Amino acid sequence: MIATRNAVGVYSWQQNTKRKTNTEKINVKGFINSTVLIVALLFVSAAVYLYSINSSASKGYQMRQVEKDINNLKKENENLKIKEAELKSLYHIEESSKNLNMGDLKNVSYIEETGPVAMK
């Protein structure tokens, strides 16, 4: 018991009580393990995120390249169709026949067959 004196001068007796103090030790190993685990998870998630972003960017680049190739092939196809039409034109055929020293036919004769030919 402890005797204490108050401001008026009266003594009072108090029983000795132990103060409760925080004597629990912090588990440092558990704290470090959880911190290391969280940091490791952050690094892994960051790596996965960077991989996915890089992958989608490279696929986008490849897609643009393929679209450019498709457009170039469409233009080339149109040019070839125009060239085909020019080569099939009557004017081109007449010019080619002149270059090959072919002449115009003046007297054309047709053969008329009235025999056993497959006709209906």
C-alpha positions in Angstrom: 0.0 0.0 0.0 1.1 3.5 -0.8 0.2 6.6 1.2 -0.5 9.6 -0.9 -1.3 13.1 0.2 -3.8 15.2 -1.6 -4.0 19.0 -1.9 -5.9 19.4 1.3 -3.3 17.5 3.3 -5.3 14.4 3.8 -3.5 11.1 3.4 -5.2 8.3 1.6 -4.1 4.8 1.2 -4.0 3.0 -2.2 -3.3 -0.5 -2.9 -0.2 -1.3 -5.0 -1.4 -2.2 -8.5 0.9 -3.2 -11.3 0.6 -1.1 -14.3 -0.1 -2.9 -17.4 2.6 -2.3 -19.9 2.8 -3.4 -23.4 5.5 -6.0 -23.1 4.4 -7.9 -26.3 7.3 -8.3 -28.7 6.6 -7.5 -32.3 7.2 -10.5 -34.5 9.8 -9.1 -36.8 10.1 -12.3 -38.8 6.4 -12.3 -39.7 6.5 -8.7 -40.6 9.5 -9.1 -42.9 8.0 -12.2 -44.5 4.7 -10.5 -45.3 6.5 -7.4 -46.6 8.8 -9.5 -48.8 5.7 -11.4 -50.1 3.8 -8.2 -50.9 6.8 -6.7 -52.7 7.4 -9.9 -54.7 3.7 -9.9 -55.7 3.9 -6.3 -56.8 7.0 -7.1 -59.0 5.2 -10.1 -60.5 2.1 -8.2 -61.2 4.1 -5.3 -62.8 6.0 -7.8 -65.0 2.7 -9.4 -66.1 1.3 -6.0 -66.8 4.3 -4.9 -68.9 4.3 -8.2 -70.8 0.6 -7.8 -71.7 1.0 -4.1 -72.8 4.1 -5.0 -74.9 2.3 -8.0 -76.4 -0.8 -5.9 -77.4 1.4 -3.1 -78.8 3.4 -5.5 -81.0 0.2 -7.2 -82.2 -1.2 -3.7 -83.0 1.9 -2.9 -85.0 1.7 -6.2 -86.9 -2.0 -5.6 -87.6 -1.2 -2.2 -89.1 1.5 -3.7 -91.3 -0.9 -6.3 -92.6 -3.5 -3.7 -93.3 -0.9 -1.7 -95.3 0.0 -4.8 -97.2 -3.7 -5.5 -98.0 -4.2 -1.9 -99.2 -1.1 -2.2 -101.5 -2.3 -5.5 -102.9 -5.7 -3.9 -103.6 -4.1 -1.1 -105.5 -1.9 -3.5 -107.4 -5.0 -5.6 -108.3 -6.8 -2.5 -109.6 -3.8 -1.6 -111.8 -3.6 -5.2 -113.1 -7.3 -5.1 -114.0 -6.8 -1.9 -115.9 -3.8 -3.3 -117.7 -5.8 -6.4 -118.6 -8.7 -4.3 -120.0 -6.1 -2.4 -122.1 -4.5 -5.5 -123.4 -7.9 -7.0 -124.3 -9.1 -3.9 -126.1 -9.6 -4.0 -129.9 -7.2 -1.1 -130.4 -4.3 -3.0 -128.8 -5.1 -6.2 -130.8 -5.0 -4.2 -134.1 -1.7 -2.5 -133.1 -0.2 -5.9 -132.2 -1.3 -7.4 -135.5 0.4 -4.6 -137.4 3.6 -5.1 -135.3 3.6 -8.8 -136.2 3.2 -7.9 -140.0 -0.2 -9.3 -140.3 -2.4 -8.0 -143.0 -6.1 -7.4 -143.5 -8.0 -10.1 -145.3 -9.8 -8.8 -148.4 -11.5 -11.9 -149.7 -13.0 -14.0 -147.0 -14.5 -17.3 -148.0 -16.6 -19.5 -145.8 -17.2 -23.2 -146.2 -20.7 -24.5 -146.0 -21.0 -28.1 -145.1 -24.3 -29.9 -145.6 -23.2 -33.4 -144.8 -23.2 -35.5 -141.7 -22.0 -32.9 -139.2 -23.4 -32.7 -135.7 -26.0 -30.0 -136.2 -29.4 -29.5 -135.0 
